[in-house]
Amino acid sequence: MIRTLGIIILVVGVFIGLQSVYTVSEREQALLVRLGEPVGAVNQPGQEDPGLHFKLPFVMDVVMFDKRNLEFDMQPEEIQAADQVRLVVDAFLRYRITNPLRFYQTVTNEAGAQARLRSIMDDSLRGVIASIPANDVISGQRAELMVRVRSRVEAQVATQDLGIEVVDVRILRADLPQQIATRVFDRMRSERQQEAARIRAEGDQEATEIRADASRQATIIVAEARAESDRLRGAGDARRNQIYALAYNRDAEFFTFYRSMLAYEEAVPDGTPIVIPPDSEFFRYFRTQAGE
């Protein structure tokens, strides 16, 4: 009987002992809750004390919160820009719990925090994007846009005193909805095709002008070359005639003989049979050496 009672007391003591201790790792922070009311925090930022800790059994509970950076990823949603163009925006937020007591009092847990942050992010994104044209949101001012959204989120988080700190706010994507994007791309394609057709037409016109100018210049060059050729040929013929005249004046009989020999060479190639009367004037130098 005494032995059984001792075992019972030992088991109860072990159970009470287990209920009286808890362990906090370096990555966690603990909130002590007594009968539903938070009464203190362990290993929170600025008060680093991880390890084994004690609490009142049965009347105190320990709620663990992550001490690392947490990420909240919003679902893509349509937001209207300043020029009334609707955009699909996908963003996320990183935060960390800096005051577990206040965090527990305001949002209770991470699910509650995400619900509150979703509302804050949605309000901040709509407020900022509504003041910027869609083109600037898509391509021109993404970095400035994220800075403005983060400032608004931080301000609302600080105002609501949620016990968290905003680490970063990022916009992953800001694009036109698929049906609008298709129409925009079709319009852009049509505009580019029109621009390409205009450039090709201008190129064809310029090519025609260049070819016409080149043809005109070629005609002028050929005409000038022919004129120069005729001039040179005329000058050559005049010089030749002058030389012939001088030669003729020096020895008219030799000049006549030489001209006849050249005519024979041109008129009677080798092996050419000819039939002429023996008294032909053309072959007078065949009759006598003097050509008489």
C-alpha positions as CSV (number, residue, x, y, z in Angstrom):
1,M,0.0,0.0,0.0
2,I,2.8,2.4,1.0
3,R,4.7,1.4,-2.1
4,T,1.7,2.0,-4.3
5,L,1.1,5.4,-2.7
6,G,4.8,6.3,-3.3
7,I,4.6,5.4,-6.9
8,I,1.4,7.6,-7.3
9,I,3.1,10.5,-5.5
10,L,6.2,10.0,-7.8
11,V,4.1,10.0,-11.0
12,V,2.1,13.0,-9.8
13,G,5.4,14.8,-9.0
14,V,6.9,14.0,-12.4
15,F,3.7,15.2,-14.1
16,I,3.7,18.4,-12.1
17,G,7.4,18.9,-12.8
18,L,6.8,18.5,-16.5
19,Q,4.0,21.0,-16.3
20,S,6.3,23.5,-14.5
21,V,9.1,23.7,-17.1
22,Y,9.3,24.6,-20.8
23,T,12.1,25.2,-23.3
24,V,12.5,28.2,-25.6
25,S,14.9,27.8,-28.6
26,E,16.9,30.7,-30.1
27,R,14.4,30.9,-33.0
28,E,11.4,31.3,-30.7
29,Q,9.9,33.6,-28.2
30,A,7.4,32.5,-25.6
31,L,4.3,34.3,-24.2
32,L,3.1,33.3,-20.7
33,V,-0.7,33.2,-20.4
34,R,-2.2,32.9,-16.9
35,L,-5.9,31.9,-17.0
36,G,-6.3,33.4,-20.4
37,E,-4.5,36.7,-19.6
38,P,-0.9,37.3,-21.0
39,V,1.4,38.1,-18.2
40,G,4.9,38.1,-19.7
41,A,7.2,37.1,-22.5
42,V,10.5,35.2,-22.7
43,N,13.3,35.6,-25.2
44,Q,11.7,38.5,-27.0
45,P,13.8,40.9,-29.0
46,G,16.1,42.9,-26.7
47,Q,15.7,40.3,-23.9
48,E,17.5,37.2,-25.1
49,D,17.2,34.3,-22.7
50,P,16.6,31.0,-24.5
51,G,16.8,27.7,-22.7
52,L,14.9,26.1,-19.8
53,H,12.3,28.1,-18.0
54,F,9.8,27.5,-15.2
55,K,6.1,28.4,-14.9
56,L,3.2,27.8,-12.6
57,P,1.7,24.4,-13.5
58,F,-1.9,24.2,-14.6
59,V,-2.7,27.9,-14.3
60,M,-0.1,29.1,-16.9
61,D,0.1,28.2,-20.6
62,V,3.0,29.0,-22.9
63,V,2.3,30.3,-26.4
64,M,5.3,30.1,-28.8
65,F,5.9,32.6,-31.6
66,D,8.5,32.5,-34.3
67,K,11.3,35.0,-33.7
68,R,12.5,34.9,-37.3
69,N,11.3,36.9,-40.3
70,L,7.8,35.7,-41.4
71,E,6.4,36.1,-44.9
72,F,2.9,36.9,-45.9
73,D,2.1,36.4,-49.6
74,M,-1.0,38.1,-50.9
75,Q,-3.2,36.5,-53.6
76,P,-3.1,38.4,-57.0
77,E,-5.9,40.9,-57.2
78,E,-7.1,43.5,-59.7
79,I,-6.4,47.1,-58.8
80,Q,-7.4,50.2,-60.8
81,A,-4.6,52.7,-61.7
82,A,-4.9,56.4,-62.1
83,D,-5.8,56.2,-65.8
84,Q,-8.7,53.8,-65.0
85,V,-6.7,50.8,-66.3
86,R,-7.1,47.6,-64.2
87,L,-3.9,45.8,-63.2
88,V,-3.3,42.4,-61.7
89,V,-1.0,43.0,-58.7
90,D,0.9,40.3,-56.8
91,A,2.8,41.4,-53.7
92,F,4.2,40.0,-50.5
93,L,5.3,41.3,-47.1
94,R,8.0,40.2,-44.7
95,Y,7.6,41.0,-41.0
96,R,8.8,39.8,-37.5
97,I,7.1,39.8,-34.1
98,T,8.8,42.3,-31.9
99,N,6.3,42.4,-29.0
100,P,4.7,39.0,-28.4
101,L,2.4,40.4,-25.7
102,R,0.9,43.1,-27.9
103,F,0.8,40.7,-30.8
104,Y,-1.3,38.2,-28.8
105,Q,-3.6,41.0,-27.5
106,T,-4.3,42.4,-31.0
107,V,-4.2,39.5,-33.4
108,T,-3.8,36.4,-31.2
109,N,-1.8,34.3,-33.7
110,E,-0.2,34.3,-37.2
111,A,-3.5,33.7,-38.9
112,G,-5.0,36.7,-37.2
113,A,-1.9,38.7,-38.2
114,Q,-2.1,37.7,-41.8
115,A,-5.8,38.7,-41.9
116,R,-4.9,42.1,-40.5
117,L,-1.9,42.5,-42.8
118,R,-4.0,41.5,-45.8
119,S,-6.4,44.4,-45.1
120,I,-3.4,46.8,-44.6
121,M,-1.6,45.7,-47.8
122,D,-4.8,45.9,-49.9
123,D,-5.5,49.4,-48.7
124,S,-1.9,50.5,-49.2
125,L,-1.6,49.0,-52.7
126,R,-4.9,50.5,-53.9
127,G,-4.1,53.9,-52.4
128,V,-0.7,54.1,-54.1
129,I,-1.5,52.5,-57.4
130,A,-4.7,54.7,-57.8
131,S,-2.4,57.7,-58.0
132,I,0.0,56.3,-60.7
133,P,-0.8,55.6,-64.4
134,A,-0.7,52.0,-65.4
135,N,2.4,52.3,-67.7
136,D,4.4,53.7,-64.7
137,V,3.2,50.9,-62.5
138,I,4.1,48.2,-65.1
139,S,7.6,49.4,-66.1
140,G,8.5,52.9,-65.1
141,Q,8.4,53.4,-61.3
142,R,8.4,50.0,-59.7
143,A,11.1,50.8,-57.1
144,E,9.4,54.1,-56.1
145,L,6.1,52.3,-56.0
146,M,7.4,49.7,-53.5
147,V,8.9,52.4,-51.3
148,R,5.6,54.3,-51.1
149,V,3.6,51.1,-50.4
150,R,6.0,50.1,-47.6
151,S,5.8,53.5,-46.0
152,R,2.0,53.3,-45.9
153,V,2.0,49.8,-44.6
154,E,4.6,50.7,-41.9
155,A,2.4,53.7,-40.9
156,Q,-0.7,51.7,-40.5
157,V,1.1,48.9,-38.6
158,A,2.5,51.5,-36.2
159,T,-0.8,53.1,-35.8
160,Q,-2.6,49.9,-35.0
161,D,0.3,48.8,-32.7
162,L,0.2,45.1,-33.7
163,G,3.5,44.2,-32.0
164,I,5.2,43.5,-35.3
165,E,7.9,45.2,-37.5
166,V,7.6,45.4,-41.3
167,V,10.9,44.2,-42.8
168,D,10.2,44.4,-46.5
169,V,7.4,44.9,-49.0
170,R,7.8,43.7,-52.6
171,I,5.6,43.7,-55.7
172,L,6.2,40.5,-57.6
173,R,4.0,41.3,-60.6
174,A,1.9,44.1,-61.9
175,D,0.5,43.3,-65.3
176,L,-2.7,43.8,-67.3
177,P,-5.4,41.2,-66.9
178,Q,-5.2,38.5,-69.6
179,Q,-8.2,39.6,-71.6
180,I,-7.0,43.2,-71.6
181,A,-3.4,42.2,-72.3
182,T,-4.5,40.3,-75.3
183,R,-6.3,43.3,-76.7
184,V,-3.4,45.6,-75.9
185,F,-0.9,43.2,-77.6
186,D,-3.2,43.0,-80.6
187,R,-3.3,46.8,-80.9
188,M,0.4,47.0,-80.4
189,R,1.0,44.4,-83.1
190,S,-1.3,46.3,-85.5
191,E,0.5,49.6,-84.7
192,R,3.9,47.9,-85.3
193,Q,2.7,46.4,-88.6
194,Q,1.5,49.8,-89.7
195,E,4.8,51.3,-88.7
196,A,6.7,48.5,-90.6
197,A,4.5,49.1,-93.7
198,R,5.2,52.8,-93.6
199,I,9.0,52.3,-93.2
200,R,9.0,49.8,-96.1
201,A,7.0,52.2,-98.3
202,E,9.5,55.0,-97.4
203,G,12.4,52.6,-98.1
204,D,10.9,51.6,-101.5
205,Q,10.4,55.2,-102.4
206,E,13.9,56.1,-101.4
207,A,15.3,53.1,-103.3
208,T,13.4,54.2,-106.4
209,E,14.8,57.7,-106.1
210,I,18.3,56.3,-105.6
211,R,18.0,54.0,-108.6
212,A,16.6,56.8,-110.8
213,D,19.4,59.1,-109.7
214,A,22.0,56.4,-110.3
215,S,20.6,55.7,-113.8
216,R,20.6,59.4,-114.6
217,Q,24.2,59.8,-113.5
218,A,25.2,56.6,-115.4
219,T,23.5,58.1,-118.6
220,I,25.4,61.3,-118.1
221,I,28.7,59.6,-117.5
222,V,28.2,57.3,-120.6
223,A,27.3,60.4,-122.7
224,E,30.3,62.3,-121.5
225,A,32.5,59.3,-122.1
226,R,31.2,58.9,-125.6
227,A,31.7,62.6,-126.3
228,E,35.2,62.4,-125.0
229,S,35.8,59.3,-127.1
230,D,34.5,61.0,-130.2
231,R,36.6,64.0,-129.4
232,L,39.7,61.9,-128.9
233,R,38.9,59.8,-132.0
234,G,38.4,62.9,-134.1
235,A,41.7,64.3,-132.8
236,G,43.4,61.0,-133.6
237,D,41.9,61.0,-137.1
238,A,43.0,64.5,-137.6
239,R,46.5,63.8,-136.4
240,R,46.6,60.6,-138.6
241,N,45.5,62.6,-141.7
242,Q,48.1,65.2,-140.9
243,I,50.8,62.5,-140.7
244,Y,49.4,61.0,-143.9
245,A,49.5,64.4,-145.6
246,L,53.1,65.0,-144.5
247,A,54.1,61.6,-145.7
248,Y,52.3,62.1,-149.0
249,N,54.0,65.4,-149.6
250,R,57.4,63.9,-149.0
251,D,57.0,61.0,-151.5
252,A,53.7,60.7,-153.2
253,E,54.6,57.6,-155.1
254,F,55.8,55.7,-152.0
255,F,52.7,56.7,-150.1
256,T,50.5,55.4,-152.9
257,F,52.5,52.1,-153.0
258,Y,52.2,51.7,-149.2
259,R,48.5,52.4,-149.2
260,S,48.0,49.8,-152.0
261,M,50.0,47.2,-150.0
262,L,47.8,47.8,-147.0
263,A,44.7,47.5,-149.2
264,Y,46.0,44.2,-150.6
265,E,46.5,42.8,-147.1
266,E,43.0,43.7,-146.0
267,A,41.2,42.8,-149.2
268,V,43.0,39.5,-150.1
269,P,43.6,37.3,-147.0
270,D,45.7,34.1,-147.4
271,G,44.0,31.4,-149.5
272,T,41.3,33.7,-150.9
273,P,40.5,33.0,-154.6
274,I,39.6,36.1,-156.6
275,V,38.8,36.6,-160.3
276,I,39.6,40.1,-161.8
277,P,40.6,41.4,-165.2
278,P,44.4,41.7,-165.7
279,D,44.2,45.4,-166.4
280,S,42.4,46.2,-163.1
281,E,43.5,49.5,-161.6
282,F,43.4,47.9,-158.1
283,F,46.3,45.5,-159.0
284,R,48.4,47.9,-161.0
285,Y,51.4,47.2,-158.9
286,F,51.2,43.5,-159.9
287,R,51.8,44.4,-163.5
288,T,55.0,46.5,-163.1
289,Q,57.1,47.6,-160.2
290,A,56.2,51.2,-160.8
291,G,52.5,50.4,-160.9
292,E,52.1,51.6,-164.5
